[in-house]
């Protein structure tokens, strides 16, 4: 874009007395090279999911092709981001005995490059912190010379536009640019926005109209007009996206979801164009000889790469992190090599089998259930139980995926009222929709611009005084989720997800109009009969549950019940895309109870006894209660066993609550008072820590339960049952390494990044959170960037860090050869392991050996001796 492209009046205004605008009006390099850099910058950003399906995301996913050390250096030099804790933190770990001299020495031997333990100990006393080395954006350079905060202003204006553009139903007044792209809508919005006038620059509004219509052209022109050298263009664009990192992550999600479907999306490119356009607009209107000179120096430094991070400091920080991890791995190995090897199952037929999600919170409950009922067998499996579904709740029209975000649903299932004829089903559906509609309308009235104040004054104190008092005392009822049933109790008990195509087609009216017979959005309605046996076989073999069935087999999903918590879905099942595990567990149980499926399984060598019944359940990780579903469908002959089961689950919940109470800081005196206090937290609208979620997650173990049964792993370990001798062809191992292992790594790295740099990778103080766009995310305060990651209250108890930031240690009980073959076949797995984002160990009767990047498998790292 040259001066001749501008209207004459604009050109005169911009040149005025300040001289020429920019000395390099066009990008001097190859356009195709720049376009590749644009794509690279956009793909460095990790996606973020909305609040109603908030899932743990690896904030460094876009940098997985680099080593952990390289990514730490890059993020430090581009955005002053921190991947290591302050030295004081590691000093505390040394003082507490979490890091020993042996750990420091082993860290030096592994990656010390000439350092020694004495140097590390001396470095621990250095509290100066790393020097800031971020790529300076134009607005930041201008802020150095002026009192006006242009950096915050630009982020606020972009955030304001994005919140309106991506709104998910919160706004009463809809955006006027329906059908336009993000960039095109912004050009219309910014041309009418008088905010820049309030900053003293009224000419910016008119100048927006002269920007190119193509976002790609705008980026190319901006890089040229700002004089960014080609050598520094990638880092500058990366820094620009990180400046609006929350909205960049949101637009990256849009691209991610299109990529899963085999498509593409350039919304994140348009966002980058908007951010760079602001730099050009501000520069053109604020340029002075001083700013021009300072900016020229910045560009020259970018070209020379002088924004590089302090590698020497990061070398020491990396050694301290490694020493912390070695200390944990030493303790874990000591437990594993001394654990039972006699078999994970009771000697006789188990009185009950319970398959839990691999979630670290399930580890505590599994241990508690095995304590109160030694003849029970527990298993660990991904919480979506291997059924790749999206679910339409009763009376609703839109489906939600209930499987890891790395995967795509294969089936759409709907909840129906069992045994209802067409008339009864229609009446029930109308009741559900009516009550949902009334709740939605009431909420809209309360929140409406014209009614909110009058509502509070006229009705609030009279209608809400009892509720306010009850909620303040933690006596209120948890707020139901959007897909909860609003039916009469008799109908609620009969409502369940079904394997069959919906008889009354309640999900045929979904929002996107893809319903065609029994197909919807390319997916079958229900699970076709001809595919059920293969699906069931795959699930059972992946669970290593092909014989020895108990009379009752529980499939225990999980969710969390809290109030006044925007991030509530983040406490639900990560394997179910931030939903509860109820629908997945009930569908899986229905599949296993199907007579035709059992006949087909028997023909494939899996014989489920006639007296075995699968039962779905849900573990509430906030209250540690376990609810059984469809128990009324059990034959009367199970009545005594069912009563015993309820008693075992009740006592297991009590044991689990006692253990969690200590971490929550509950000291209520008596046993009953502690139990009540834990439950009360889930109903307390002022409670910022109803539960700790996956805080502390540090290891993933795929092995027989024999290796871990009886061990107290502290609720820090993802446990996946796996018997490699039953895994012909190692297909199950491949599934574990490409899905649950990666998901666990994502969770671990989200907690890691939110702890080491909450400003960049977390969401700050949850007390200050305001929900934006209905469910887009949260702002910290009333303006600024969309926040990603976890709030401080999910990581810190006000006195100390509850999460230890370390990379996940993966332990697999399997031979070397299939592990190596799987790593070789899957690029994502190879990147995560070879680049040091995960630690990999192999377990056998001799002990553990570790696979180190660039070294491969070595001598046993920890042995039975």
Secondary structure as GFF3:
##gff-version 3
##sequence-region A 1 865
A	DSSP	three_ten_helix	3	5	.	.	.	ID=ss1
A	DSSP	alpha_helix	8	15	.	.	.	ID=ss2
A	DSSP	three_ten_helix	16	18	.	.	.	ID=ss3
A	DSSP	alpha_helix	31	43	.	.	.	ID=ss4
A	DSSP	three_ten_helix	51	53	.	.	.	ID=ss5
A	DSSP	three_ten_helix	61	63	.	.	.	ID=ss6
A	DSSP	alpha_helix	68	79	.	.	.	ID=ss7
A	DSSP	alpha_helix	87	95	.	.	.	ID=ss8
A	DSSP	alpha_helix	101	111	.	.	.	ID=ss9
A	DSSP	alpha_helix	117	123	.	.	.	ID=ss10
A	DSSP	alpha_helix	138	145	.	.	.	ID=ss11
A	DSSP	alpha_helix	150	165	.	.	.	ID=ss12
A	DSSP	alpha_helix	182	192	.	.	.	ID=ss13
A	DSSP	alpha_helix	195	198	.	.	.	ID=ss14
A	DSSP	alpha_helix	203	208	.	.	.	ID=ss15
A	DSSP	alpha_helix	215	226	.	.	.	ID=ss16
A	DSSP	alpha_helix	230	243	.	.	.	ID=ss17
A	DSSP	alpha_helix	245	260	.	.	.	ID=ss18
A	DSSP	alpha_helix	267	286	.	.	.	ID=ss19
A	DSSP	alpha_helix	289	304	.	.	.	ID=ss20
A	DSSP	alpha_helix	311	337	.	.	.	ID=ss21
A	DSSP	beta_strand	352	357	.	.	.	ID=ss22
A	DSSP	alpha_helix	360	372	.	.	.	ID=ss23
A	DSSP	beta_strand	376	381	.	.	.	ID=ss24
A	DSSP	beta_strand	389	392	.	.	.	ID=ss25
A	DSSP	beta_strand	400	401	.	.	.	ID=ss26
A	DSSP	beta_strand	411	417	.	.	.	ID=ss27
A	DSSP	alpha_helix	422	447	.	.	.	ID=ss28
A	DSSP	alpha_helix	452	455	.	.	.	ID=ss29
A	DSSP	pi_helix	456	460	.	.	.	ID=ss30
A	DSSP	alpha_helix	461	472	.	.	.	ID=ss31
A	DSSP	alpha_helix	489	494	.	.	.	ID=ss32
A	DSSP	beta_strand	495	497	.	.	.	ID=ss33
A	DSSP	beta_strand	515	516	.	.	.	ID=ss34
A	DSSP	beta_strand	519	520	.	.	.	ID=ss35
A	DSSP	beta_strand	523	525	.	.	.	ID=ss36
A	DSSP	alpha_helix	529	542	.	.	.	ID=ss37
A	DSSP	beta_strand	552	559	.	.	.	ID=ss38
A	DSSP	three_ten_helix	568	571	.	.	.	ID=ss39
A	DSSP	three_ten_helix	574	576	.	.	.	ID=ss40
A	DSSP	alpha_helix	582	593	.	.	.	ID=ss41
A	DSSP	alpha_helix	595	603	.	.	.	ID=ss42
A	DSSP	beta_strand	613	620	.	.	.	ID=ss43
A	DSSP	beta_strand	625	628	.	.	.	ID=ss44
A	DSSP	three_ten_helix	631	633	.	.	.	ID=ss45
A	DSSP	three_ten_helix	636	638	.	.	.	ID=ss46
A	DSSP	alpha_helix	639	664	.	.	.	ID=ss47
A	DSSP	alpha_helix	671	683	.	.	.	ID=ss48
A	DSSP	beta_strand	699	703	.	.	.	ID=ss49
A	DSSP	three_ten_helix	705	707	.	.	.	ID=ss50
A	DSSP	beta_strand	717	721	.	.	.	ID=ss51
A	DSSP	three_ten_helix	724	726	.	.	.	ID=ss52
A	DSSP	three_ten_helix	728	730	.	.	.	ID=ss53
A	DSSP	alpha_helix	731	735	.	.	.	ID=ss54
A	DSSP	pi_helix	736	740	.	.	.	ID=ss55
A	DSSP	alpha_helix	741	756	.	.	.	ID=ss56
A	DSSP	alpha_helix	758	761	.	.	.	ID=ss57
A	DSSP	three_ten_helix	766	768	.	.	.	ID=ss58
A	DSSP	beta_strand	769	772	.	.	.	ID=ss59
A	DSSP	beta_strand	777	780	.	.	.	ID=ss60
A	DSSP	three_ten_helix	792	794	.	.	.	ID=ss61
A	DSSP	beta_strand	809	812	.	.	.	ID=ss62
A	DSSP	alpha_helix	816	825	.	.	.	ID=ss63
A	DSSP	alpha_helix	827	834	.	.	.	ID=ss64
A	DSSP	beta_strand	839	844	.	.	.	ID=ss65
A	DSSP	beta_strand	847	852	.	.	.	ID=ss66
A	DSSP	beta_strand	856	863	.	.	.	ID=ss67
###
